[in-house]
């Protein structure tokens, strides 16, 4: 064990267990009620294992077992590990969107840590919103923590072809709608696309966010790349348990790890990996929890200067996360980035980032490309502004057909997802490849929760003609496994009166990627008249979590956190009173 820098009587848990009075009697007797004795906790860090296991969350189905591996590591290092279940939000079944509950995960995490006798915490997550939600809450709570990623599932397979979760689902569904594959083939893809527990094995939101957590220094080196079903994942779980005990003794709190340098490292790695657009709202929220300044312009600047070097679907041609792991994983990719990263940033190891990545070998330089041979010369994201999105919108240039980098076309506007879906399935829809599909009222409040509706399906009429891409705009998000010329996160959203609410079918929309602009070609007088006639929609909620959400959630350009949870809103609550 690392030489202690903190005395045992200064442990946070000692406030609950050490005093010789009635309150400690109650705490100690209840620990003994669970079969533990003083030798289990006296002079030992008490470590909370915040486990998001659930039988409704296939991404985390192995966490019931992995918690035991974490607990083993904690015991090996001289700590006491106690498993605490937390809310498990999955992408597959949670409706209308898991994003509606990311801030709930963060609040539960923060309050669970603060209100219990925990000296440190292991966070177990990986499915899209669990990584940012858990880490946001733990950053605010301020105790030492380490993040254990769930790991990607094994590659899918159908008829000898490797399948990528999400990405191939979208592609095969378009072919199914176009009539080019049979029902039998479709069912074969359905049964073969997800072959094990673990999160999506493309560079979707889950893999993006666990890579961001590692690049930010919140994971042990290499943790985010290990497939969930690999035996190495069990060993990594135990390593996390051992390391968190030493972090407690070293007083390695989040404020020493989540710094401007580590946040910039995370954003740079996101760009280099072909990140999900969802990284934008989560990175902004995570940074603001730590009081680190980060905005859309910072991300766009990094996008212009960071080459995409991870050749992984959906932006890559054929490779998946399993291939990335065997090619060297995130450690190798970060080493390839050279001086684009601040290698002096301290990580959860207590050492500089350089210690974990220096000399990490690349075993396949087609999967992890050198800077001299990128998949795409710029990074994964670009930020647009204009009279349609004065506070910004996001696009993934590498996922678009280049012919849409500069485009003008008439808008085809839909006010709801059902309205849009009915239209695009109409084979007689009057639409051309030059049209710009628009879905509004799908933002943080309009969705509600900003659902992943932003990859608007291609109209069947165009699919039948052989077209597979067109310009699409929404204030919604898009699954990280998606692709195409989709402009997302339009801010302010239409539901609260953003300019997107004023757009009409037939208006000409102009997008210029190089100029980073997105505008509707409508004169100011006409827009003023439309603004005067606009009627705000009825609120989505009248009670409960949704009511709290709609009153306090920020817009996409602010990270969609609650206004009262950011670092600048007020001081974090102190230690709880114990009487």
C-alpha positions in Angstrom: 0.0 0.0 0.0 1.1 3.5 -0.7 2.5 5.3 2.4 -0.4 7.0 4.1 -0.6 10.7 4.0 -3.8 10.8 5.9 -4.2 9.4 9.4 -6.9 6.8 10.1 -8.7 9.0 12.6 -9.0 11.7 9.8 -11.0 9.3 7.6 -14.4 10.6 6.7 -16.0 7.4 7.9 -14.5 8.0 11.4 -17.1 10.7 12.0 -19.7 7.9 11.9 -17.8 5.1 13.7 -15.0 6.5 15.9 -16.6 8.7 18.7 -17.5 6.8 21.9 -21.1 8.0 22.2 -24.6 6.9 21.4 -24.5 8.0 17.7 -21.5 5.8 17.0 -23.1 3.0 19.0 -26.0 3.1 16.5 -23.8 3.1 13.5 -21.5 0.4 14.8 -24.2 -1.9 15.9 -25.9 -1.7 12.5 -22.7 -2.6 10.9 -22.5 -5.6 13.2 -26.1 -6.4 12.3 -24.8 -7.0 8.7 -22.2 -9.5 10.0 -19.3 -7.1 10.1 -17.1 -6.4 13.1 -14.8 -3.5 14.2 -11.8 -5.2 12.6 -13.6 -4.7 9.2 -13.8 -0.9 9.5 -11.5 0.4 12.2 -8.5 2.2 10.7 -9.7 1.2 7.2 -11.1 3.3 4.4 -14.8 2.6 3.7 -15.3 2.4 0.0 -18.7 2.7 -1.6 -19.2 0.6 -4.8 -21.9 2.5 -6.7 -23.3 -0.2 -8.9 -25.7 0.5 -11.8 -26.4 -3.2 -12.4 -30.0 -4.0 -13.6 -31.7 -6.8 -15.4 -33.2 -4.1 -17.6 -29.8 -2.8 -18.6 -28.0 -5.2 -21.0 -24.9 -2.9 -21.0 -24.4 -3.5 -17.3 -25.7 -7.1 -16.9 -22.2 -8.3 -15.8 -21.9 -5.7 -13.0 -23.4 -8.0 -10.4 -20.3 -10.1 -10.7 -17.8 -7.3 -11.3 -18.8 -5.7 -8.0 -17.4 -8.7 -6.3 -14.1 -8.3 -8.2 -14.0 -4.6 -7.1 -14.7 -5.7 -3.5 -11.9 -8.2 -3.7 -9.4 -5.5 -4.8 -10.6 -3.2 -2.0 -10.0 -5.9 0.6 -6.6 -6.7 -0.9 -5.6 -3.0 -0.3 -6.9 -2.9 3.3 -10.2 -1.2 2.8 -13.8 -2.2 3.4 -16.0 -2.3 0.2 -19.7 -1.8 0.5 -21.9 -2.1 -2.6 -24.7 0.5 -3.0 -27.2 0.1 -5.9 -27.9 3.2 -7.8 -30.4 4.0 -10.5 -29.7 2.2 -13.8 -30.6 4.1 -16.9 -30.3 2.2 -20.1 -30.6 3.4 -23.7 -32.6 0.4 -24.9 -35.8 0.6 -22.8 -35.9 4.0 -21.0 -38.5 6.3 -22.7 -38.9 8.9 -23.9 -35.1 9.2 -23.4 -32.5 8.3 -20.9 -31.3 11.9 -21.1 -34.3 13.0 -19.1 -32.7 11.2 -16.2 -29.0 11.9 -16.5 -29.3 14.7 -13.9 -31.2 12.4 -11.6 -28.3 9.9 -11.7 -26.0 12.9 -10.9 -28.1 14.1 -8.0 -28.5 10.6 -6.5 -24.8 9.9 -6.8 -23.9 13.2 -5.1 -26.3 12.8 -2.2 -25.6 9.1 -1.7 -21.9 9.9 -1.3 -22.4 12.9 0.9 -24.9 11.2 3.3 -23.1 7.9 3.9 -19.8 7.1 5.7 -17.8 6.7 2.5 -14.1 7.7 2.3 -13.9 6.9 -1.4 -16.1 5.6 -4.2 -15.8 3.3 -7.2 -18.4 4.3 -9.9 -19.6 1.4 -12.1 -21.1 2.7 -15.3 -20.8 2.7 -19.1 -24.2 2.9 -20.8 -24.5 6.4 -22.3 -25.8 8.6 -19.5 -24.3 6.6 -16.6 -20.8 7.8 -17.2 -21.5 11.6 -17.2 -24.3 11.2 -14.6 -22.1 9.3 -12.1 -19.0 11.5 -12.6 -21.0 14.7 -12.4 -22.4 13.7 -9.1 -19.1 12.5 -7.8 -17.2 15.6 -8.9 -19.7 17.7 -6.9 -19.5 15.4 -3.8 -15.7 15.9 -3.8 -14.5 12.6 -2.2 -11.9 10.5 -4.0 -13.4 8.4 -6.8 -12.5 6.1 -9.6 -14.6 5.2 -12.6 -14.9 1.5 -13.8 -16.2 1.4 -17.4 -18.6 -1.4 -18.3 -16.7 -2.2 -21.5 -18.0 -2.7 -25.0 -19.8 -5.9 -26.0 -18.3 -8.4 -28.4 -18.6 -7.6 -32.2 -21.9 -8.7 -33.7 -22.1 -11.2 -36.6 -24.6 -12.2 -39.2 -23.8 -14.5 -42.2 -20.1 -14.1 -41.6 -20.3 -10.3 -41.6 -19.2 -8.3 -38.6 -22.0 -6.1 -37.3 -21.8 -2.9 -35.3 -24.6 -2.1 -32.8 -26.7 0.8 -33.8 -24.8 1.7 -36.9 -25.8 -1.4 -38.8 -29.3 -1.4 -37.4 -29.8 2.0 -39.1 -28.3 0.9 -42.4 -30.2 -2.4 -42.6 -33.4 -0.7 -41.6 -33.0 1.7 -44.6 -32.4 -1.3 -46.8 -35.4 -3.1 -45.3 -37.6 0.0 -46.1 -36.1 0.2 -49.6 -37.0 -3.5 -50.2 -33.4 -4.7 -50.8 -33.2 -7.2 -47.9 -35.7 -9.8 -46.8 -37.6 -10.3 -43.6 -35.5 -13.4 -42.9 -32.2 -11.4 -43.3 -33.6 -8.6 -41.1 -34.4 -11.1 -38.3 -30.9 -12.6 -38.7 -29.3 -9.2 -38.1 -31.6 -8.7 -35.1 -30.4 -11.9 -33.5 -26.7 -11.4 -34.3 -26.0 -7.7 -33.7 -25.6 -7.9 -29.9 -23.8 -11.1 -28.8 -22.8 -10.4 -25.2 -23.3 -8.1 -22.3 -21.6 -4.7 -22.5 -22.3 -1.4 -24.1 -22.3 -0.6 -27.8 -19.1 -1.8 -29.6 -19.1 1.1 -32.0 -17.7 4.5 -31.2 -21.1 5.5 -30.0 -21.9 7.6 -27.0 -21.0 4.8 -24.5 -17.5 4.2 -25.9 -17.1 8.0 -26.4 -17.9 8.8 -22.8 -15.8 6.0 -21.2 -12.9 7.2 -23.4 -13.5 10.8 -22.2 -13.5 9.6 -18.6 -10.2 7.8 -19.1 -8.6 10.8 -20.9 -9.8 13.1 -18.1 -7.9 10.9 -15.7 -10.9 9.3 -14.0 -10.1 5.7 -15.0 -7.0 3.5 -14.7 -4.9 3.5 -17.9 -6.5 1.3 -20.5 -9.7 0.7 -18.6 -12.1 2.0 -21.2 -10.9 -0.2 -24.0 -11.3 -3.7 -22.5 -14.3 -5.6 -23.8 -16.9 -6.4 -21.2 -16.6 -10.2 -21.7 -12.8 -10.3 -21.6 -11.1 -11.8 -18.5 -9.0 -8.6 -18.4 -12.1 -6.7 -17.4 -12.3 -8.7 -14.1 -8.7 -8.0 -13.4 -9.3 -4.3 -14.1 -12.2 -4.3 -11.7 -10.0 -5.6 -8.9 -7.3 -3.0 -9.8 -9.9 -0.2 -9.4 -10.7 -1.6 -6.0 -7.1 -1.6 -4.9 -6.4 1.9 -6.4 -9.3 3.7 -4.7 -8.0 2.7 -1.3 -4.7 4.4 -2.0 -6.5 7.4 -3.4 -8.2 7.9 -0.1 -4.9 7.8 1.8 -3.4 10.2 -0.7 -6.4 12.5 -0.5 -6.6 12.5 -4.3 -9.8 14.4 -4.6 -11.6 15.2 -7.9 -10.5 18.8 -7.9 -6.9 17.6 -8.3 -7.8 15.5 -11.3 -10.6 17.4 -13.1 -8.7 20.5 -14.2 -8.6 22.7 -17.3 -5.8 20.5 -18.6 -7.6 17.2 -18.1 -10.8 18.6 -19.6 -9.0 19.8 -22.6 -7.3 16.4 -22.9 -10.7 14.7 -22.8 -12.1 17.0 -25.5 -9.1 16.4 -27.7 -9.4 12.6 -27.3 -13.1 12.9 -28.1 -12.3 14.6 -31.4 -9.6 12.1 -32.3 -11.8 9.1 -31.7 -14.8 10.1 -33.9 -16.9 10.9 -30.9 -20.6 10.9 -30.6 -22.2 14.4 -30.8 -23.6 13.6 -27.3 -20.1 14.2 -26.0 -20.9 17.9 -26.4 -23.6 18.1 -23.8 -21.9 15.8 -21.4 -18.5 17.3 -21.6 -19.9 20.8 -21.0 -21.8 19.6 -18.0 -18.9 17.7 -16.5 -16.6 20.6 -16.9 -19.1 23.0 -15.3 -19.5 20.7 -12.3 -15.7 21.2 -11.7 -15.8 24.9 -12.4 -13.8 24.5 -15.5 -14.6 26.9 -18.3 -15.5 25.1 -21.5 -17.9 26.2 -24.3 -18.9 25.3 -27.9 -16.3 27.6 -29.4 -13.6 25.7 -27.5 -14.8 22.4 -28.9 -15.1 23.8 -32.4 -11.5 25.0 -32.2 -10.3 21.6 -31.1 -12.3 20.1 -33.9 -10.5 22.1 -36.5 -7.0 21.1 -35.3 -7.4 17.5 -34.1 -7.3 14.8 -36.7 -9.7 11.8 -36.5 -7.3 8.8 -36.1 -9.6 6.1 -34.7 -10.8 4.1 -37.6 -13.9 2.7 -35.8 -17.5 2.7 -37.0 -19.7 4.6 -37.4 -17.1 7.0 -39.0 -14.6 4.3 -39.8 -15.1 1.7 -42.5 -15.1 -1.7 -40.8 -13.5 -1.8 -37.3 -15.2 -2.1 -34.0 -14.1 -1.6 -30.3 -12.8 -5.1 -30.0 -10.5 -4.4 -32.9 -9.5 -1.1 -31.2 -8.6 -2.9 -28.0 -6.4 -5.4 -29.8 -4.8 -2.6 -31.8 -3.6 -1.0 -28.6 -6.6 0.7 -27.2 -7.0 4.2 -25.9 -3.5 4.3 -24.3 -2.0 3.8 -27.8 -4.3 6.4 -29.4 -3.4 9.0 -26.7 0.3 8.4 -27.2 -0.2 8.9 -31.0 -1.6 12.4 -30.2 1.8 13.5 -28.9 1.9 17.1 -27.8 -1.8 17.7 -28.5 -2.3 16.4 -25.0 -1.1 17.9 -21.7 0.9 14.9 -20.5 1.5 16.5 -17.1 -2.1 16.4 -16.1 -2.6 14.3 -13.0 -4.8 11.2 -13.2 -6.4 8.9 -10.7 -3.1 7.0 -10.5 -1.7 10.1 -8.7 0.9 10.3 -11.6 1.0 12.4 -14.8 -0.9 11.2 -17.8 2.4 10.5 -19.5 3.1 7.6 -17.1 0.2 5.7 -18.3 0.5 6.2 -22.1 4.2 6.8 -22.9 5.4 4.2 -25.4 2.0 2.4 -25.6 2.4 0.3 -28.8 0.1 0.3 -31.8 -0.4 -3.2 -33.1 -2.6 -2.2 -36.1 -2.0 1.2 -37.6 -5.1 1.0 -39.8 -7.3 0.9 -36.7 -5.3 3.5 -34.8 -3.9 5.8 -37.4 -0.8 8.0 -37.1 -1.4 11.7 -37.3 0.1 11.7 -40.7 -2.6 9.3 -42.0 -5.9 10.3 -40.4 -9.3 9.0 -41.2 -10.4 12.6 -41.5 -8.1 15.6 -41.4 -10.2 17.5 -38.8 -11.9 16.2 -35.7 -15.2 14.7 -35.1 -17.4 17.8 -34.5 -18.1 21.2 -35.8 -20.2 24.0 -34.3 -22.5 26.1 -36.5 -24.1 29.4 -35.8 -26.6 31.6 -37.6 -30.1 32.9 -37.5 -31.4 29.4 -37.1 -29.1 28.6 -34.2 -27.7 31.8 -32.6 -26.4 29.8 -29.6 -25.0 27.0 -31.7 -25.7 23.7 -33.3 -23.5 20.6 -33.8 -22.6 18.4 -36.8 -20.2 15.5 -37.5 -18.6 16.5 -40.8 -16.9 13.1 -41.3 -20.2 11.3 -41.3 -21.7 13.5 -44.0 -21.6 13.1 -47.8 -19.2 15.9 -48.7 -21.7 17.4 -51.2 -23.7 18.7 -48.2 -20.8 20.7 -46.8 -22.2 23.6 -48.6 -25.9 23.3 -49.3 -29.1 25.3 -49.9 -32.5 23.8 -50.1 -36.1 24.2 -49.1 -37.1 23.2 -45.6 -39.6 20.4 -45.0 -40.7 21.0 -41.4 -42.3 18.7 -38.9 -43.5 19.7 -35.4 -43.5 16.1 -34.0 -41.9 12.8 -34.5 -45.2 11.0 -35.4 -45.9 13.7 -38.0 -42.4 13.2 -39.4 -42.6 9.4 -39.4 -45.9 9.3 -41.2 -44.6 11.6 -43.9 -41.3 9.9 -44.6 -43.0 6.5 -45.0 -45.3 8.0 -47.7 -43.8 6.8 -51.0 -45.6 9.7 -52.7 -44.1 12.4 -50.5 -43.0 15.4 -52.6 -39.4 15.5 -51.6 -36.0 15.7 -53.4 -32.4 15.1 -52.2 -32.1 18.9 -52.0 -34.8 19.3 -49.4 -33.8 19.9 -45.8 -35.7 17.8 -43.3 -36.5 19.6 -40.0 -37.8 18.1 -36.8 -38.5 20.6 -34.0 -40.0 20.6 -30.5 -37.5 17.8 -29.6 -35.0 19.7 -27.4 -34.4 19.5 -23.7 -37.9 20.8 -22.8 -39.7 20.0 -26.1 -38.8 16.3 -26.3 -39.0 16.2 -23.4 -35.4 15.5 -22.4 -33.8 16.0 -25.9 -34.4 12.4 -27.3 -32.2 10.8 -29.9 -34.5 11.6 -32.8 -32.1 13.8 -34.6 -31.1 11.2 -37.2 -34.3 11.6 -39.1 -35.0 8.5 -41.2 -34.6 9.0 -45.0 -37.9 9.4 -46.8 -38.9 6.1 -48.4 -39.4 7.8 -51.7 -35.7 8.8 -51.8 -34.5 5.4 -50.6 -36.3 3.8 -53.5 -34.4 6.2 -55.8 -31.1 5.0 -54.3 -30.4 8.0 -52.1 -28.9 7.4 -48.6 -28.2 10.8 -47.2 -29.7 14.3 -47.1 -29.4 17.4 -44.9 -31.4 17.1 -41.6 -31.8 19.6 -38.8 -33.2 19.2 -35.3 -33.0 20.5 -31.7 -32.9 16.8 -30.7 -29.8 14.6 -30.2 -28.7 11.7 -32.2 -27.5 8.2 -31.2 -23.7 8.1 -31.2 -24.0 5.0 -33.4 -25.7 7.1 -36.1 -24.3 8.9 -39.2 -25.3 11.2 -42.0 -25.6 14.9 -42.7 -27.5 15.7 -39.4 -27.4 19.1 -37.7 -28.3 18.7 -34.1 -28.7 20.4 -30.7 -30.1 23.6 -32.3 -30.1 26.2 -29.5 -32.2 27.8 -28.3 -34.7 25.0 -28.9 -37.9 25.7 -30.7 -40.1 24.7 -27.7 -38.9 27.8 -25.8 -39.1 30.1 -28.8 -35.8 29.6 -30.5 -35.6 30.7 -34.1 -36.2 27.1 -35.3 -39.8 27.7 -34.2 -40.2 30.3 -36.9 -39.1 28.2 -39.8 -41.8 27.2 -42.4 -41.9 24.5 -45.0 -40.5 26.0 -48.2 -38.2 28.4 -46.6 -34.7 28.2 -48.0 -32.0 26.9 -45.6 -28.3 27.5 -46.2 -25.5 25.5 -44.5 -21.8 26.3 -45.0 -19.6 24.0 -43.1 -16.3 25.9 -43.7 -18.0 29.2 -42.6 -19.6 27.3 -39.7 -23.0 28.9 -40.6 -26.6 27.8 -40.6 -29.3 30.3 -41.7 -32.8 30.5 -43.0 -33.0 32.9 -45.9 -36.0 34.9 -44.5 -35.8 38.6 -44.1 -35.9 40.3 -40.6 -39.4 41.8 -41.1 -41.0 38.5 -41.9 -39.2 36.9 -39.0 -40.5 39.6 -36.7 -44.0 39.0 -37.9 -43.7 35.3 -37.3 -42.3 36.0 -33.8 -45.3 38.1 -32.9 -47.6 35.4 -34.0 -45.8 32.6 -32.3 -47.7 30.9 -29.4 -45.7 29.0 -26.8 -46.7 25.3 -26.4 -48.2 24.0 -23.2 -45.6 22.8 -20.7 -45.0 19.1 -20.9 -45.3 18.4 -17.1 -47.4 19.6 -14.2 -45.7 17.6 -11.4 -42.9 15.3 -10.4 -39.4 15.0 -11.9 -40.5 16.3 -15.2 -41.8 19.5 -13.6 -38.4 20.0 -11.9 -36.6 19.2 -15.1 -38.5 21.7 -17.3 -38.0 24.5 -14.7 -34.3 24.1 -14.3 -32.7 22.3 -17.3 -30.2 24.3 -19.3 -30.1 24.4 -23.1 -27.8 22.2 -25.2 -25.1 24.7 -25.4 -24.9 24.8 -21.6 -24.7 21.0 -21.2 -28.4 20.5 -20.1 -27.5 20.4 -16.5 -29.8 21.9 -13.9 -29.0 25.6 -13.2 -28.7 25.0 -9.5 -26.2 22.1 -9.8 -23.3 23.9 -11.6 -20.3 25.0 -9.6 -20.9 28.7 -10.1 -24.4 28.5 -8.7 -23.3 28.2 -5.1 -21.1 26.3 -2.6 -21.3 22.6 -2.4 -23.1 21.4 0.7 -20.7 20.5 3.5 -20.5 17.3 5.6 -23.8 16.2 7.0 -24.6 16.8 10.7 -24.4 13.7 12.8 -26.2 13.8 16.2 
